[in-house]
Amino acid sequence: MVVAFLRWVVVVAVLCLGLTDEASAKTVFLGGSQTAGWKFMGCCKDVVNKAAVSNTTSKILKTLDPVVRMKPEKVFILEGINELYSSNDSIIARYREILRRINTGSPNTMVFVQSVLPVCNRPDLPNPKIVELNAGLKALCAECSNCVYIDLHSHFVENGQLRQQLTTDGVHLRPEGYKLWQSLIDPYLSTPNAQLTRPDVIARLGRPDSAMAQ
């Protein structure tokens, strides 16, 4: 029922809000229903949001070519929560292929891998596995060129779980969650890619005090 509602909301958002022209897009969002939620939050309007409900890294790979042909300046990815049934090694391998294909087809594109968010009251989605996956994603980004890891997880977590005031159902976010998320990625959206190759800039953008007060 939640999935059906989210599908309806996304359709309405596309019809009512409109989206940035893909031909002129400088930033693309990829991910699942959490990222799709941006479409009806009234934020990040200058972004082409390619997220889809129930998305996975496997599905992103199947639909990645049009994104690469757009040659955007920035691509933000948040995925993994819908495929925790897979091993973390398998998920990271698919991330690696996503990064390889973007870097090969659009070498000037900077990719931002956002950490998978914690969950609460969802025993089917183990938080320890999410923490382990995020560690693997961070290590992967350190190996790849034009790739930045963004730690969202530590800002959303409390006592090992997603902060309950930020979620509707233990996974999906309330408006307050999106406000926090936006405060964390806005600096990366607004900073020119040329500066994002400097370690001092990345360190400054990743500091907790750069986020919205929690």
C-alpha positions as CSV (number, residue, x, y, z in Angstrom):
1,M,0.0,0.0,0.0
2,V,2.9,2.4,0.8
3,V,4.5,1.6,-2.5
4,A,1.3,2.3,-4.4
5,F,0.9,5.6,-2.6
6,L,4.4,6.6,-3.4
7,R,4.0,5.7,-7.1
8,W,0.9,8.0,-7.2
9,V,2.7,10.8,-5.4
10,V,5.6,10.7,-7.8
11,V,3.3,10.7,-10.9
12,V,1.4,13.7,-9.5
13,A,4.7,15.5,-8.8
14,V,5.9,15.0,-12.3
15,L,2.7,16.4,-13.7
16,C,2.3,19.3,-11.3
17,L,5.9,20.5,-10.6
18,G,7.6,19.8,-13.9
19,L,11.2,18.8,-14.2
20,T,14.4,20.3,-15.5
21,D,14.9,19.9,-19.3
22,E,17.2,16.9,-19.6
23,A,19.1,18.4,-22.5
24,S,20.3,21.2,-20.3
25,A,20.6,19.2,-17.0
26,K,23.7,19.8,-15.0
27,T,22.8,17.5,-12.1
28,V,21.1,14.1,-12.0
29,F,19.7,12.1,-9.0
30,L,19.6,8.3,-9.1
31,G,18.1,6.1,-6.5
32,G,14.9,4.6,-5.1
33,S,11.8,5.9,-3.4
34,Q,13.7,8.0,-0.8
35,T,15.3,9.9,-3.7
36,A,12.1,9.9,-5.7
37,G,10.6,11.8,-2.8
38,W,12.5,14.9,-3.8
39,K,10.1,15.3,-6.7
40,F,7.3,16.4,-4.5
41,M,9.3,18.3,-1.8
42,G,9.7,21.5,-3.9
43,C,13.5,21.3,-3.4
44,C,16.3,20.7,-5.9
45,K,14.2,21.9,-8.8
46,D,17.2,22.3,-11.1
47,V,17.9,18.6,-11.0
48,V,16.8,15.8,-13.3
49,N,15.5,13.2,-10.9
50,K,15.7,9.7,-12.3
51,A,14.9,7.9,-9.1
52,A,12.2,5.2,-9.1
53,V,10.2,3.4,-6.4
54,S,11.7,-0.1,-5.7
55,N,14.9,0.8,-7.6
56,T,18.1,-1.2,-7.2
57,T,21.7,-0.9,-8.5
58,S,20.9,-3.6,-11.1
59,K,18.0,-1.5,-12.4
60,I,20.1,1.6,-12.5
61,L,22.7,-0.2,-14.6
62,K,20.0,-1.1,-17.1
63,T,18.9,2.5,-17.5
64,L,22.2,4.2,-17.1
65,D,23.1,4.9,-20.8
66,P,20.7,7.8,-21.3
67,V,22.2,9.5,-18.2
68,V,25.7,9.0,-19.4
69,R,24.8,10.5,-22.8
70,M,23.5,13.6,-21.0
71,K,27.0,14.2,-19.7
72,P,25.8,16.0,-16.6
73,E,28.3,17.9,-14.3
74,K,27.1,16.0,-11.3
75,V,25.4,12.7,-10.5
76,F,24.1,11.9,-7.0
77,I,23.4,8.3,-6.1
78,L,21.7,6.8,-3.1
79,E,20.8,3.1,-3.5
80,G,21.2,-0.1,-1.6
81,I,18.2,-0.2,0.8
82,N,16.1,-2.2,-1.6
83,E,18.7,-4.9,-2.1
84,L,20.0,-5.8,1.3
85,Y,19.0,-9.4,0.4
86,S,22.2,-9.4,-1.7
87,S,25.6,-9.6,-0.2
88,N,27.3,-6.3,0.3
89,D,30.1,-7.4,-2.0
90,S,27.6,-7.8,-4.8
91,I,26.0,-4.4,-4.2
92,I,29.5,-2.8,-4.2
93,A,30.4,-4.6,-7.4
94,R,27.4,-3.1,-9.1
95,Y,28.2,0.3,-7.7
96,R,31.7,-0.1,-9.2
97,E,30.3,-0.9,-12.6
98,I,28.0,2.2,-12.4
99,L,31.0,4.4,-11.6
100,R,33.1,2.8,-14.3
101,R,30.5,3.4,-17.0
102,I,29.9,7.0,-16.0
103,N,33.6,7.7,-15.8
104,T,34.2,6.1,-19.2
105,G,31.3,7.7,-21.1
106,S,31.3,11.1,-19.3
107,P,34.8,11.6,-17.8
108,N,34.0,15.2,-16.6
109,T,31.1,14.1,-14.5
110,M,31.6,14.1,-10.8
111,V,29.7,11.3,-9.0
112,F,28.5,11.6,-5.4
113,V,27.8,8.3,-3.6
114,Q,25.6,9.0,-0.6
115,S,25.6,6.6,2.3
116,V,22.6,4.4,2.7
117,L,20.4,5.7,5.5
118,P,19.7,3.8,8.7
119,V,16.2,2.4,9.3
120,C,14.1,1.9,12.5
121,N,11.7,-0.9,13.5
122,R,12.6,-2.9,10.4
123,P,14.2,-6.2,11.4
124,D,14.2,-7.2,7.7
125,L,16.6,-4.4,7.0
126,P,19.5,-4.9,9.4
127,N,21.3,-1.7,10.4
128,P,24.6,-3.4,11.1
129,K,24.7,-4.6,7.4
130,I,23.9,-1.0,6.3
131,V,26.9,0.3,8.3
132,E,29.1,-2.4,6.7
133,L,27.8,-1.5,3.3
134,N,28.5,2.2,3.8
135,A,32.1,1.4,4.8
136,G,32.5,-0.5,1.6
137,L,31.1,2.3,-0.5
138,K,33.4,4.8,1.2
139,A,36.4,2.6,0.4
140,L,35.2,2.3,-3.2
141,C,34.9,6.0,-3.7
142,A,38.5,6.4,-2.4
143,E,39.7,4.1,-5.2
144,C,37.8,5.8,-8.0
145,S,38.4,9.1,-9.8
146,N,35.8,11.8,-9.9
147,C,33.9,10.2,-7.1
148,V,33.0,11.7,-3.7
149,Y,31.4,9.8,-0.7
150,I,28.9,11.8,1.3
151,D,28.1,10.6,4.8
152,L,24.4,11.0,5.4
153,H,24.1,8.1,7.8
154,S,25.8,9.7,10.8
155,H,23.4,12.6,10.7
156,F,20.3,10.5,10.5
157,V,21.2,7.8,13.1
158,E,20.3,7.8,16.8
159,N,21.1,4.8,19.0
160,G,21.9,2.7,15.9
161,Q,18.6,3.5,14.2
162,L,17.0,6.1,12.0
163,R,15.7,9.0,14.1
164,Q,12.0,8.4,14.5
165,Q,11.0,12.0,14.1
166,L,12.5,12.0,10.6
167,T,10.6,9.0,9.2
168,T,7.0,8.0,8.3
169,D,7.5,4.2,8.4
170,G,11.0,3.4,9.5
171,V,12.5,3.9,5.9
172,H,10.8,6.8,4.1
173,L,11.4,10.4,5.2
174,R,9.2,13.1,6.6
175,P,9.8,16.7,5.3
176,E,12.1,17.3,8.2
177,G,14.3,14.4,6.9
178,Y,14.5,16.0,3.5
179,K,15.4,19.4,5.0
180,L,18.3,17.7,6.9
181,W,19.3,15.8,3.7
182,Q,19.3,19.0,1.7
183,S,21.5,20.7,4.2
184,L,24.0,18.0,3.8
185,I,24.2,17.9,0.0
186,D,23.6,21.6,-0.8
187,P,27.4,22.4,-0.5
188,Y,28.2,19.7,-3.0
189,L,25.5,20.9,-5.4
190,S,26.8,24.5,-5.3
191,T,30.6,23.9,-5.2
192,P,32.2,23.7,-8.7
193,N,33.6,20.3,-9.6
194,A,37.1,21.7,-10.0
195,Q,37.2,22.6,-6.3
196,L,35.8,19.2,-5.3
197,T,39.1,17.5,-6.3
198,R,40.9,19.3,-3.4
199,P,41.1,17.2,-0.2
200,D,40.8,20.3,2.0
201,V,37.5,21.3,0.3
202,I,36.1,17.8,0.7
203,A,37.1,17.7,4.4
204,R,35.4,21.0,5.0
205,L,32.1,20.0,3.3
206,G,32.0,16.8,5.2
207,R,32.2,18.3,8.7
208,P,29.1,17.7,10.8
209,D,28.9,21.4,11.7
210,S,28.3,22.2,8.0
211,A,24.9,20.4,8.3
212,M,21.6,21.8,9.6
213,A,21.5,21.9,13.4
214,Q,20.2,18.6,14.6
